[in-house]
Amino acid sequence: MVFPLFDFFKPIMLYPEEFKIYSLFYLFILLLSIVIMVYYGTETYKRAYKNMIYYKIANMDTLITLGSLSAMFMAIFFSILYQY
């Protein structure tokens, strides 16, 4: 399997002082998005969990939960991958 090499992040990470700003900015964005997901998405996540576990059905809450959590985990993964 061949994976593409993404070089568009490399110029940002070449300079140490810019690397610190880059890391702090993305850490702030990550923390802000986690707070927003927890604050506004808690009820949706609870309803999706209840529907999947107790009633064995999938509805729009399940779709929203899967989409938002998979996007968050992918963003965290790629942030860690490109940071080092």
PyMOL Python script that loads the backbone (N, CA, C, O; Angstrom):
from pymol import cmd

cmd.read_pdbstr("""\
ATOM      1  N   MET A   1       0.839  -1.171   0.000  1.00  0.00           N
ATOM      2  CA  MET A   1       0.000   0.000   0.000  1.00  0.00           C
ATOM      3  C   MET A   1       0.891   1.243   0.000  1.00  0.00           C
ATOM      4  O   MET A   1       1.853   1.320   0.763  1.00  0.00           O
ATOM      5  N   VAL A   2       0.575   2.194  -0.838  1.00  0.00           N
ATOM      6  CA  VAL A   2       1.375   3.411  -0.967  1.00  0.00           C
ATOM      7  C   VAL A   2       0.599   4.568  -0.366  1.00  0.00           C
ATOM      8  O   VAL A   2      -0.550   4.812  -0.736  1.00  0.00           O
ATOM      9  N   PHE A   3       1.226   5.283   0.564  1.00  0.00           N
ATOM     10  CA  PHE A   3       0.613   6.449   1.179  1.00  0.00           C
ATOM     11  C   PHE A   3       1.281   7.711   0.650  1.00  0.00           C
ATOM     12  O   PHE A   3       2.498   7.727   0.467  1.00  0.00           O
ATOM     13  N   PRO A   4       0.527   8.751   0.404  1.00  0.00           N
ATOM     14  CA  PRO A   4       1.129   9.991  -0.109  1.00  0.00           C
ATOM     15  C   PRO A   4       1.936  10.702   0.967  1.00  0.00           C
ATOM     16  O   PRO A   4       1.658  10.574   2.159  1.00  0.00           O
ATOM     17  N   LEU A   5       2.922  11.440   0.535  1.00  0.00           N
ATOM     18  CA  LEU A   5       3.761  12.226   1.439  1.00  0.00           C
ATOM     19  C   LEU A   5       3.273  13.672   1.386  1.00  0.00           C
ATOM     20  O   LEU A   5       3.305  14.308   0.333  1.00  0.00           O
ATOM     21  N   PHE A   6       2.827  14.177   2.514  1.00  0.00           N
ATOM     22  CA  PHE A   6       2.314  15.534   2.574  1.00  0.00           C
ATOM     23  C   PHE A   6       3.419  16.463   3.040  1.00  0.00           C
ATOM     24  O   PHE A   6       3.855  16.390   4.189  1.00  0.00           O
ATOM     25  N   ASP A   7       3.871  17.336   2.152  1.00  0.00           N
ATOM     26  CA  ASP A   7       4.952  18.256   2.492  1.00  0.00           C
ATOM     27  C   ASP A   7       4.465  19.649   2.828  1.00  0.00           C
ATOM     28  O   ASP A   7       5.285  20.522   3.110  1.00  0.00           O
ATOM     29  N   PHE A   8       3.171  19.895   2.810  1.00  0.00           N
ATOM     30  CA  PHE A   8       2.717  21.264   3.024  1.00  0.00           C
ATOM     31  C   PHE A   8       2.783  21.679   4.486  1.00  0.00           C
ATOM     32  O   PHE A   8       2.626  22.866   4.773  1.00  0.00           O
ATOM     33  N   PHE A   9       3.010  20.755   5.436  1.00  0.00           N
ATOM     34  CA  PHE A   9       3.209  21.135   6.830  1.00  0.00           C
ATOM     35  C   PHE A   9       4.678  21.341   7.165  1.00  0.00           C
ATOM     36  O   PHE A   9       4.982  21.945   8.194  1.00  0.00           O
ATOM     37  N   LYS A  10       5.583  20.871   6.352  1.00  0.00           N
ATOM     38  CA  LYS A  10       7.012  20.928   6.670  1.00  0.00           C
ATOM     39  C   LYS A  10       7.560  22.350   6.794  1.00  0.00           C
ATOM     40  O   LYS A  10       8.350  22.581   7.709  1.00  0.00           O
ATOM     41  N   PRO A  11       7.206  23.322   5.947  1.00  0.00           N
ATOM     42  CA  PRO A  11       7.778  24.668   6.129  1.00  0.00           C
ATOM     43  C   PRO A  11       7.377  25.319   7.447  1.00  0.00           C
ATOM     44  O   PRO A  11       8.132  26.130   7.984  1.00  0.00           O
ATOM     45  N   ILE A  12       6.219  24.984   7.972  1.00  0.00           N
ATOM     46  CA  ILE A  12       5.788  25.560   9.246  1.00  0.00           C
ATOM     47  C   ILE A  12       6.629  25.012  10.382  1.00  0.00           C
ATOM     48  O   ILE A  12       6.902  25.724  11.349  1.00  0.00           O
ATOM     49  N   MET A  13       7.044  23.759  10.281  1.00  0.00           N
ATOM     50  CA  MET A  13       7.744  23.106  11.375  1.00  0.00           C
ATOM     51  C   MET A  13       9.259  23.248  11.311  1.00  0.00           C
ATOM     52  O   MET A  13       9.958  22.681  12.151  1.00  0.00           O
ATOM     53  N   LEU A  14       9.778  23.976  10.356  1.00  0.00           N
ATOM     54  CA  LEU A  14      11.226  24.082  10.233  1.00  0.00           C
ATOM     55  C   LEU A  14      11.843  25.038  11.244  1.00  0.00           C
ATOM     56  O   LEU A  14      12.984  24.831  11.658  1.00  0.00           O
ATOM     57  N   TYR A  15      11.134  26.061  11.646  1.00  0.00           N
ATOM     58  CA  TYR A  15      11.684  27.072  12.524  1.00  0.00           C
ATOM     59  C   TYR A  15      11.215  26.842  13.952  1.00  0.00           C
ATOM     60  O   TYR A  15      10.013  26.691  14.170  1.00  0.00           O
ATOM     61  N   PRO A  16      12.113  26.809  14.935  1.00  0.00           N
ATOM     62  CA  PRO A  16      11.718  26.478  16.313  1.00  0.00           C
ATOM     63  C   PRO A  16      10.737  27.466  16.926  1.00  0.00           C
ATOM     64  O   PRO A  16       9.815  27.048  17.627  1.00  0.00           O
ATOM     65  N   GLU A  17      10.903  28.763  16.686  1.00  0.00           N
ATOM     66  CA  GLU A  17       9.986  29.719  17.296  1.00  0.00           C
ATOM     67  C   GLU A  17       8.598  29.647  16.668  1.00  0.00           C
ATOM     68  O   GLU A  17       7.600  29.875  17.353  1.00  0.00           O
ATOM     69  N   GLU A  18       8.520  29.341  15.399  1.00  0.00           N
ATOM     70  CA  GLU A  18       7.213  29.171  14.770  1.00  0.00           C
ATOM     71  C   GLU A  18       6.584  27.849  15.182  1.00  0.00           C
ATOM     72  O   GLU A  18       5.360  27.735  15.238  1.00  0.00           O
ATOM     73  N   PHE A  19       7.403  26.856  15.470  1.00  0.00           N
ATOM     74  CA  PHE A  19       6.882  25.566  15.904  1.00  0.00           C
ATOM     75  C   PHE A  19       6.145  25.696  17.235  1.00  0.00           C
ATOM     76  O   PHE A  19       5.121  25.044  17.436  1.00  0.00           O
ATOM     77  N   LYS A  20       6.647  26.521  18.136  1.00  0.00           N
ATOM     78  CA  LYS A  20       5.990  26.709  19.424  1.00  0.00           C
ATOM     79  C   LYS A  20       4.633  27.393  19.246  1.00  0.00           C
ATOM     80  O   LYS A  20       3.655  27.009  19.888  1.00  0.00           O
ATOM     81  N   ILE A  21       4.575  28.394  18.386  1.00  0.00           N
ATOM     82  CA  ILE A  21       3.313  29.077  18.120  1.00  0.00           C
ATOM     83  C   ILE A  21       2.328  28.117  17.452  1.00  0.00           C
ATOM     84  O   ILE A  21       1.148  28.079  17.800  1.00  0.00           O
ATOM     85  N   TYR A  22       2.821  27.357  16.503  1.00  0.00           N
ATOM     86  CA  TYR A  22       2.001  26.374  15.788  1.00  0.00           C
ATOM     87  C   TYR A  22       1.404  25.365  16.771  1.00  0.00           C
ATOM     88  O   TYR A  22       0.217  25.051  16.691  1.00  0.00           O
ATOM     89  N   SER A  23       2.215  24.859  17.691  1.00  0.00           N
ATOM     90  CA  SER A  23       1.752  23.867  18.652  1.00  0.00           C
ATOM     91  C   SER A  23       0.755  24.463  19.634  1.00  0.00           C
ATOM     92  O   SER A  23      -0.254  23.829  19.940  1.00  0.00           O
ATOM     93  N   LEU A  24       1.012  25.653  20.128  1.00  0.00           N
ATOM     94  CA  LEU A  24       0.100  26.274  21.079  1.00  0.00           C
ATOM     95  C   LEU A  24      -1.237  26.608  20.434  1.00  0.00           C
ATOM     96  O   LEU A  24      -2.288  26.468  21.059  1.00  0.00           O
ATOM     97  N   PHE A  25      -1.193  27.047  19.190  1.00  0.00           N
ATOM     98  CA  PHE A  25      -2.424  27.363  18.478  1.00  0.00           C
ATOM     99  C   PHE A  25      -3.290  26.115  18.319  1.00  0.00           C
ATOM    100  O   PHE A  25      -4.488  26.151  18.597  1.00  0.00           O
ATOM    101  N   TYR A  26      -2.687  25.015  17.873  1.00  0.00           N
ATOM    102  CA  TYR A  26      -3.465  23.805  17.672  1.00  0.00           C
ATOM    103  C   TYR A  26      -3.884  23.164  18.985  1.00  0.00           C
ATOM    104  O   TYR A  26      -4.922  22.505  19.038  1.00  0.00           O
ATOM    105  N   LEU A  27      -3.117  23.338  20.029  1.00  0.00           N
ATOM    106  CA  LEU A  27      -3.542  22.868  21.344  1.00  0.00           C
ATOM    107  C   LEU A  27      -4.756  23.659  21.823  1.00  0.00           C
ATOM    108  O   LEU A  27      -5.692  23.083  22.377  1.00  0.00           O
ATOM    109  N   PHE A  28      -4.745  24.970  21.614  1.00  0.00           N
ATOM    110  CA  PHE A  28      -5.896  25.802  21.970  1.00  0.00           C
ATOM    111  C   PHE A  28      -7.134  25.406  21.178  1.00  0.00           C
ATOM    112  O   PHE A  28      -8.222  25.298  21.745  1.00  0.00           O
ATOM    113  N   ILE A  29      -6.983  25.189  19.887  1.00  0.00           N
ATOM    114  CA  ILE A  29      -8.107  24.790  19.041  1.00  0.00           C
ATOM    115  C   ILE A  29      -8.641  23.423  19.470  1.00  0.00           C
ATOM    116  O   ILE A  29      -9.853  23.206  19.484  1.00  0.00           O
ATOM    117  N   LEU A  30      -7.737  22.502  19.818  1.00  0.00           N
ATOM    118  CA  LEU A  30      -8.152  21.181  20.268  1.00  0.00           C
ATOM    119  C   LEU A  30      -8.943  21.270  21.567  1.00  0.00           C
ATOM    120  O   LEU A  30      -9.999  20.650  21.690  1.00  0.00           O
ATOM    121  N   LEU A  31      -8.450  22.026  22.528  1.00  0.00           N
ATOM    122  CA  LEU A  31      -9.158  22.174  23.800  1.00  0.00           C
ATOM    123  C   LEU A  31     -10.507  22.869  23.617  1.00  0.00           C
ATOM    124  O   LEU A  31     -11.495  22.485  24.244  1.00  0.00           O
ATOM    125  N   LEU A  32     -10.549  23.877  22.769  1.00  0.00           N
ATOM    126  CA  LEU A  32     -11.801  24.578  22.500  1.00  0.00           C
ATOM    127  C   LEU A  32     -12.826  23.655  21.843  1.00  0.00           C
ATOM    128  O   LEU A  32     -14.005  23.689  22.195  1.00  0.00           O
ATOM    129  N   SER A  33     -12.392  22.846  20.906  1.00  0.00           N
ATOM    130  CA  SER A  33     -13.331  21.940  20.239  1.00  0.00           C
ATOM    131  C   SER A  33     -13.809  20.835  21.175  1.00  0.00           C
ATOM    132  O   SER A  33     -14.955  20.398  21.067  1.00  0.00           O
ATOM    133  N   ILE A  34     -12.954  20.370  22.094  1.00  0.00           N
ATOM    134  CA  ILE A  34     -13.390  19.371  23.068  1.00  0.00           C
ATOM    135  C   ILE A  34     -14.439  19.965  24.001  1.00  0.00           C
ATOM    136  O   ILE A  34     -15.443  19.319  24.303  1.00  0.00           O
ATOM    137  N   VAL A  35     -14.208  21.191  24.455  1.00  0.00           N
ATOM    138  CA  VAL A  35     -15.188  21.852  25.326  1.00  0.00           C
ATOM    139  C   VAL A  35     -16.519  22.027  24.610  1.00  0.00           C
ATOM    140  O   VAL A  35     -17.572  21.785  25.200  1.00  0.00           O
ATOM    141  N   ILE A  36     -16.489  22.436  23.367  1.00  0.00           N
ATOM    142  CA  ILE A  36     -17.723  22.628  22.602  1.00  0.00           C
ATOM    143  C   ILE A  36     -18.440  21.297  22.380  1.00  0.00           C
ATOM    144  O   ILE A  36     -19.663  21.228  22.496  1.00  0.00           O
ATOM    145  N   MET A  37     -17.688  20.240  22.061  1.00  0.00           N
ATOM    146  CA  MET A  37     -18.318  18.935  21.863  1.00  0.00           C
ATOM    147  C   MET A  37     -18.940  18.414  23.151  1.00  0.00           C
ATOM    148  O   MET A  37     -20.022  17.827  23.119  1.00  0.00           O
ATOM    149  N   VAL A  38     -18.280  18.616  24.272  1.00  0.00           N
ATOM    150  CA  VAL A  38     -18.834  18.138  25.541  1.00  0.00           C
ATOM    151  C   VAL A  38     -20.040  18.976  25.947  1.00  0.00           C
ATOM    152  O   VAL A  38     -21.054  18.426  26.378  1.00  0.00           O
ATOM    153  N   TYR A  39     -19.947  20.278  25.819  1.00  0.00           N
ATOM    154  CA  TYR A  39     -21.022  21.158  26.270  1.00  0.00           C
ATOM    155  C   TYR A  39     -22.283  21.019  25.416  1.00  0.00           C
ATOM    156  O   TYR A  39     -23.388  20.881  25.940  1.00  0.00           O
ATOM    157  N   TYR A  40     -22.102  21.056  24.106  1.00  0.00           N
ATOM    158  CA  TYR A  40     -23.270  21.033  23.219  1.00  0.00           C
ATOM    159  C   TYR A  40     -23.668  19.631  22.757  1.00  0.00           C
ATOM    160  O   TYR A  40     -24.806  19.431  22.333  1.00  0.00           O
ATOM    161  N   GLY A  41     -22.769  18.669  22.829  1.00  0.00           N
ATOM    162  CA  GLY A  41     -23.066  17.355  22.286  1.00  0.00           C
ATOM    163  C   GLY A  41     -23.407  16.288  23.298  1.00  0.00           C
ATOM    164  O   GLY A  41     -23.686  15.153  22.912  1.00  0.00           O
ATOM    165  N   THR A  42     -23.394  16.612  24.588  1.00  0.00           N
ATOM    166  CA  THR A  42     -23.608  15.595  25.609  1.00  0.00           C
ATOM    167  C   THR A  42     -24.971  14.924  25.482  1.00  0.00           C
ATOM    168  O   THR A  42     -25.065  13.700  25.568  1.00  0.00           O
ATOM    169  N   GLU A  43     -26.005  15.690  25.283  1.00  0.00           N
ATOM    170  CA  GLU A  43     -27.344  15.106  25.169  1.00  0.00           C
ATOM    171  C   GLU A  43     -27.471  14.215  23.930  1.00  0.00           C
ATOM    172  O   GLU A  43     -28.099  13.158  23.979  1.00  0.00           O
ATOM    173  N   THR A  44     -26.881  14.646  22.842  1.00  0.00           N
ATOM    174  CA  THR A  44     -26.925  13.838  21.621  1.00  0.00           C
ATOM    175  C   THR A  44     -26.163  12.540  21.814  1.00  0.00           C
ATOM    176  O   THR A  44     -26.621  11.484  21.376  1.00  0.00           O
ATOM    177  N   TYR A  45     -25.014  12.600  22.459  1.00  0.00           N
ATOM    178  CA  TYR A  45     -24.223  11.394  22.707  1.00  0.00           C
ATOM    179  C   TYR A  45     -24.955  10.448  23.650  1.00  0.00           C
ATOM    180  O   TYR A  45     -24.909   9.233  23.461  1.00  0.00           O
ATOM    181  N   LYS A  46     -25.628  10.986  24.659  1.00  0.00           N
ATOM    182  CA  LYS A  46     -26.397  10.144  25.585  1.00  0.00           C
ATOM    183  C   LYS A  46     -27.558   9.450  24.874  1.00  0.00           C
ATOM    184  O   LYS A  46     -27.799   8.261  25.078  1.00  0.00           O
ATOM    185  N   ARG A  47     -28.273  10.205  24.038  1.00  0.00           N
ATOM    186  CA  ARG A  47     -29.396   9.599  23.309  1.00  0.00           C
ATOM    187  C   ARG A  47     -28.920   8.523  22.337  1.00  0.00           C
ATOM    188  O   ARG A  47     -29.561   7.481  22.194  1.00  0.00           O
ATOM    189  N   ALA A  48     -27.795   8.777  21.670  1.00  0.00           N
ATOM    190  CA  ALA A  48     -27.268   7.786  20.731  1.00  0.00           C
ATOM    191  C   ALA A  48     -26.832   6.525  21.467  1.00  0.00           C
ATOM    192  O   ALA A  48     -27.079   5.415  20.997  1.00  0.00           O
ATOM    193  N   TYR A  49     -26.193   6.689  22.603  1.00  0.00           N
ATOM    194  CA  TYR A  49     -25.759   5.535  23.400  1.00  0.00           C
ATOM    195  C   TYR A  49     -26.974   4.738  23.877  1.00  0.00           C
ATOM    196  O   TYR A  49     -26.976   3.509  23.805  1.00  0.00           O
ATOM    197  N   LYS A  50     -27.999   5.429  24.361  1.00  0.00           N
ATOM    198  CA  LYS A  50     -29.195   4.754  24.851  1.00  0.00           C
ATOM    199  C   LYS A  50     -29.901   3.998  23.723  1.00  0.00           C
ATOM    200  O   LYS A  50     -30.346   2.865  23.911  1.00  0.00           O
ATOM    201  N   ASN A  51     -30.001   4.624  22.566  1.00  0.00           N
ATOM    202  CA  ASN A  51     -30.664   3.958  21.438  1.00  0.00           C
ATOM    203  C   ASN A  51     -29.884   2.740  20.956  1.00  0.00           C
ATOM    204  O   ASN A  51     -30.479   1.722  20.603  1.00  0.00           O
ATOM    205  N   MET A  52     -28.570   2.836  20.940  1.00  0.00           N
ATOM    206  CA  MET A  52     -27.767   1.717  20.451  1.00  0.00           C
ATOM    207  C   MET A  52     -27.713   0.570  21.463  1.00  0.00           C
ATOM    208  O   MET A  52     -27.778  -0.594  21.068  1.00  0.00           O
ATOM    209  N   ILE A  53     -27.598   0.871  22.749  1.00  0.00           N
ATOM    210  CA  ILE A  53     -27.436  -0.179  23.753  1.00  0.00           C
ATOM    211  C   ILE A  53     -28.780  -0.785  24.175  1.00  0.00           C
ATOM    212  O   ILE A  53     -28.929  -2.007  24.193  1.00  0.00           O
ATOM    213  N   TYR A  54     -29.741   0.052  24.510  1.00  0.00           N
ATOM    214  CA  TYR A  54     -30.995  -0.462  25.058  1.00  0.00           C
ATOM    215  C   TYR A  54     -31.990  -0.887  23.986  1.00  0.00           C
ATOM    216  O   TYR A  54     -32.626  -1.934  24.104  1.00  0.00           O
ATOM    217  N   TYR A  55     -32.125  -0.073  22.938  1.00  0.00           N
ATOM    218  CA  TYR A  55     -33.161  -0.336  21.947  1.00  0.00           C
ATOM    219  C   TYR A  55     -32.646  -0.991  20.669  1.00  0.00           C
ATOM    220  O   TYR A  55     -33.439  -1.438  19.840  1.00  0.00           O
ATOM    221  N   LYS A  56     -31.342  -1.051  20.505  1.00  0.00           N
ATOM    222  CA  LYS A  56     -30.707  -1.670  19.327  1.00  0.00           C
ATOM    223  C   LYS A  56     -31.167  -1.050  18.012  1.00  0.00           C
ATOM    224  O   LYS A  56     -31.393  -1.754  17.028  1.00  0.00           O
ATOM    225  N   ILE A  57     -31.306   0.295  18.006  1.00  0.00           N
ATOM    226  CA  ILE A  57     -31.655   1.002  16.778  1.00  0.00           C
ATOM    227  C   ILE A  57     -30.656   2.129  16.559  1.00  0.00           C
ATOM    228  O   ILE A  57     -30.037   2.626  17.499  1.00  0.00           O
ATOM    229  N   ALA A  58     -30.517   2.511  15.322  1.00  0.00           N
ATOM    230  CA  ALA A  58     -29.655   3.632  14.962  1.00  0.00           C
ATOM    231  C   ALA A  58     -30.531   4.718  14.337  1.00  0.00           C
ATOM    232  O   ALA A  58     -31.348   4.448  13.457  1.00  0.00           O
ATOM    233  N   ASN A  59     -30.347   5.931  14.804  1.00  0.00           N
ATOM    234  CA  ASN A  59     -31.115   7.046  14.251  1.00  0.00           C
ATOM    235  C   ASN A  59     -30.152   8.199  13.951  1.00  0.00           C
ATOM    236  O   ASN A  59     -28.941   7.994  13.870  1.00  0.00           O
ATOM    237  N   MET A  60     -30.679   9.380  13.790  1.00  0.00           N
ATOM    238  CA  MET A  60     -29.850  10.536  13.419  1.00  0.00           C
ATOM    239  C   MET A  60     -28.863  10.886  14.525  1.00  0.00           C
ATOM    240  O   MET A  60     -27.760  11.349  14.234  1.00  0.00           O
ATOM    241  N   ASP A  61     -29.233  10.677  15.787  1.00  0.00           N
ATOM    242  CA  ASP A  61     -28.299  10.928  16.883  1.00  0.00           C
ATOM    243  C   ASP A  61     -27.062  10.039  16.770  1.00  0.00           C
ATOM    244  O   ASP A  61     -25.946  10.481  17.041  1.00  0.00           O
ATOM    245  N   THR A  62     -27.264   8.806  16.375  1.00  0.00           N
ATOM    246  CA  THR A  62     -26.150   7.880  16.189  1.00  0.00           C
ATOM    247  C   THR A  62     -25.245   8.352  15.056  1.00  0.00           C
ATOM    248  O   THR A  62     -24.021   8.296  15.171  1.00  0.00           O
ATOM    249  N   LEU A  63     -25.837   8.809  13.984  1.00  0.00           N
ATOM    250  CA  LEU A  63     -25.056   9.293  12.849  1.00  0.00           C
ATOM    251  C   LEU A  63     -24.234  10.529  13.225  1.00  0.00           C
ATOM    252  O   LEU A  63     -23.061  10.635  12.866  1.00  0.00           O
ATOM    253  N   ILE A  64     -24.850  11.448  13.943  1.00  0.00           N
ATOM    254  CA  ILE A  64     -24.139  12.654  14.375  1.00  0.00           C
ATOM    255  C   ILE A  64     -23.005  12.299  15.325  1.00  0.00           C
ATOM    256  O   ILE A  64     -21.909  12.851  15.220  1.00  0.00           O
ATOM    257  N   THR A  65     -23.261  11.379  16.255  1.00  0.00           N
ATOM    258  CA  THR A  65     -22.243  10.967  17.213  1.00  0.00           C
ATOM    259  C   THR A  65     -21.067  10.296  16.524  1.00  0.00           C
ATOM    260  O   THR A  65     -19.914  10.632  16.796  1.00  0.00           O
ATOM    261  N   LEU A  66     -21.344   9.358  15.642  1.00  0.00           N
ATOM    262  CA  LEU A  66     -20.254   8.676  14.931  1.00  0.00           C
ATOM    263  C   LEU A  66     -19.446   9.650  14.082  1.00  0.00           C
ATOM    264  O   LEU A  66     -18.218   9.575  14.051  1.00  0.00           O
ATOM    265  N   GLY A  67     -20.120  10.555  13.400  1.00  0.00           N
ATOM    266  CA  GLY A  67     -19.410  11.513  12.552  1.00  0.00           C
ATOM    267  C   GLY A  67     -18.560  12.482  13.336  1.00  0.00           C
ATOM    268  O   GLY A  67     -17.412  12.734  12.970  1.00  0.00           O
ATOM    269  N   SER A  68     -19.103  13.033  14.412  1.00  0.00           N
ATOM    270  CA  SER A  68     -18.339  14.027  15.178  1.00  0.00           C
ATOM    271  C   SER A  68     -17.188  13.392  15.942  1.00  0.00           C
ATOM    272  O   SER A  68     -16.100  13.965  16.004  1.00  0.00           O
ATOM    273  N   LEU A  69     -17.408  12.211  16.528  1.00  0.00           N
ATOM    274  CA  LEU A  69     -16.318  11.560  17.267  1.00  0.00           C
ATOM    275  C   LEU A  69     -15.229  11.041  16.339  1.00  0.00           C
ATOM    276  O   LEU A  69     -14.048  11.119  16.676  1.00  0.00           O
ATOM    277  N   SER A  70     -15.601  10.516  15.182  1.00  0.00           N
ATOM    278  CA  SER A  70     -14.572  10.055  14.247  1.00  0.00           C
ATOM    279  C   SER A  70     -13.766  11.230  13.697  1.00  0.00           C
ATOM    280  O   SER A  70     -12.557  11.108  13.499  1.00  0.00           O
ATOM    281  N   ALA A  71     -14.413  12.357  13.449  1.00  0.00           N
ATOM    282  CA  ALA A  71     -13.675  13.542  12.990  1.00  0.00           C
ATOM    283  C   ALA A  71     -12.738  14.058  14.078  1.00  0.00           C
ATOM    284  O   ALA A  71     -11.623  14.483  13.779  1.00  0.00           O
ATOM    285  N   MET A  72     -13.175  14.026  15.333  1.00  0.00           N
ATOM    286  CA  MET A  72     -12.330  14.479  16.432  1.00  0.00           C
ATOM    287  C   MET A  72     -11.120  13.562  16.610  1.00  0.00           C
ATOM    288  O   MET A  72      -9.995  14.040  16.758  1.00  0.00           O
ATOM    289  N   PHE A  73     -11.349  12.247  16.597  1.00  0.00           N
ATOM    290  CA  PHE A  73     -10.234  11.316  16.748  1.00  0.00           C
ATOM    291  C   PHE A  73      -9.261  11.401  15.581  1.00  0.00           C
ATOM    292  O   PHE A  73      -8.052  11.282  15.779  1.00  0.00           O
ATOM    293  N   MET A  74      -9.766  11.603  14.369  1.00  0.00           N
ATOM    294  CA  MET A  74      -8.882  11.745  13.220  1.00  0.00           C
ATOM    295  C   MET A  74      -8.061  13.027  13.333  1.00  0.00           C
ATOM    296  O   MET A  74      -6.877  13.029  12.996  1.00  0.00           O
ATOM    297  N   ALA A  75      -8.665  14.108  13.797  1.00  0.00           N
ATOM    298  CA  ALA A  75      -7.934  15.363  13.959  1.00  0.00           C
ATOM    299  C   ALA A  75      -6.852  15.240  15.026  1.00  0.00           C
ATOM    300  O   ALA A  75      -5.746  15.752  14.853  1.00  0.00           O
ATOM    301  N   ILE A  76      -7.165  14.565  16.122  1.00  0.00           N
ATOM    302  CA  ILE A  76      -6.157  14.351  17.168  1.00  0.00           C
ATOM    303  C   ILE A  76      -5.021  13.487  16.638  1.00  0.00           C
ATOM    304  O   ILE A  76      -3.850  13.778  16.884  1.00  0.00           O
ATOM    305  N   PHE A  77      -5.361  12.429  15.913  1.00  0.00           N
ATOM    306  CA  PHE A  77      -4.343  11.540  15.365  1.00  0.00           C
ATOM    307  C   PHE A  77      -3.407  12.273  14.410  1.00  0.00           C
ATOM    308  O   PHE A  77      -2.188  12.134  14.517  1.00  0.00           O
ATOM    309  N   PHE A  78      -3.952  13.046  13.486  1.00  0.00           N
ATOM    310  CA  PHE A  78      -3.111  13.741  12.533  1.00  0.00           C
ATOM    311  C   PHE A  78      -2.354  14.903  13.175  1.00  0.00           C
ATOM    312  O   PHE A  78      -1.266  15.248  12.715  1.00  0.00           O
ATOM    313  N   SER A  79      -2.897  15.505  14.213  1.00  0.00           N
ATOM    314  CA  SER A  79      -2.163  16.540  14.928  1.00  0.00           C
ATOM    315  C   SER A  79      -0.927  15.954  15.605  1.00  0.00           C
ATOM    316  O   SER A  79       0.148  16.553  15.573  1.00  0.00           O
ATOM    317  N   ILE A  80      -1.081  14.795  16.209  1.00  0.00           N
ATOM    318  CA  ILE A  80       0.056  14.135  16.844  1.00  0.00           C
ATOM    319  C   ILE A  80       1.033  13.640  15.783  1.00  0.00           C
ATOM    320  O   ILE A  80       2.247  13.735  15.965  1.00  0.00           O
ATOM    321  N   LEU A  81       0.520  13.119  14.691  1.00  0.00           N
ATOM    322  CA  LEU A  81       1.379  12.601  13.633  1.00  0.00           C
ATOM    323  C   LEU A  81       2.255  13.680  13.013  1.00  0.00           C
ATOM    324  O   LEU A  81       3.446  13.456  12.793  1.00  0.00           O
ATOM    325  N   TYR A  82       1.688  14.841  12.728  1.00  0.00           N
ATOM    326  CA  TYR A  82       2.440  15.903  12.066  1.00  0.00           C
ATOM    327  C   TYR A  82       3.212  16.783  13.027  1.00  0.00           C
ATOM    328  O   TYR A  82       4.016  17.608  12.595  1.00  0.00           O
ATOM    329  N   GLN A  83       2.987  16.626  14.311  1.00  0.00           N
ATOM    330  CA  GLN A  83       3.715  17.452  15.258  1.00  0.00           C
ATOM    331  C   GLN A  83       5.127  16.953  15.465  1.00  0.00           C
ATOM    332  O   GLN A  83       6.024  17.747  15.748  1.00  0.00           O
ATOM    333  N   TYR A  84       5.349  15.650  15.331  1.00  0.00           N
ATOM    334  CA  TYR A  84       6.683  15.094  15.601  1.00  0.00           C
ATOM    335  C   TYR A  84       7.344  14.595  14.353  1.00  0.00           C
ATOM    336  O   TYR A  84       8.469  14.098  14.407  1.00  0.00           O
TER     337      TYR A  84
END
""", "prot")
cmd.dss("prot")
cmd.show_as("cartoon", "prot")
cmd.util.cbc("prot")
cmd.orient("prot")
